[in-house]
Amino acid sequence: MFYFALISSVGGLLLMCFERWHPVTLENVSLLLGVGVTATLAQLAMTRAYKVGRKLTAANLSYLTVCVSCLLGALVWGDILTMDSLLAMGLIMISGMLAGRR
């Protein structure tokens, strides 16, 4: 968990160097806190799932986060899903089902 947070922080800092900085305001601080808290809880849950659960099932479900985030982007923010993204999501789901059959 520590190394994930460390690498994510350093990587995020490096990526921020190439973008325009936006100040933290009262309007966006709740969003930032929400993202931070939910990301921490999700990482703790995934770490526990790999520790006590079936590892192959946990891995397959973690790959589904790509599909869920794409669908949420389309539903909540109006992102457009291209045929390539739909095919990629289908490939992720099919490979997870095939890997889970073992």
URCORFEN-V304900 format. One line per field, one symbol per residue. ss: DSSP state (H for helix, E for strand, - for the rest). phi: phi as a letter, one per 20 degrees, with the letter a starting at -180 (. if undefined). psi: psi as a letter, one per 30 degrees, with the letter a starting at -180 (. if undefined). A space follows every 10 residues. Layout:
ss = ???
phi = ???
psi = ???
This chain:
ss = -HHHHHHHHH HHHHHH---- --------HH HHHHHHHHHH HHHHHHHHHH HH--HHHHHH HHHHHHHHHH HHHHHHH--- --HHHHHHHH HHHHHHHHHH --
phi = .fffffffff fffffffecf fcfecffdff ffffffffff ffffffffff fddfffffff ffffffffff fffffedmfe eeffffffff ffffffffff ff
psi = eeeeeeeeee eeeeeffglk kklklfefee eeeeeeeeee eeeeeeeeef efajeeeeee eeffeeeeee eeeeeeggkk jleeeeeeee eeeeeeeeef f.
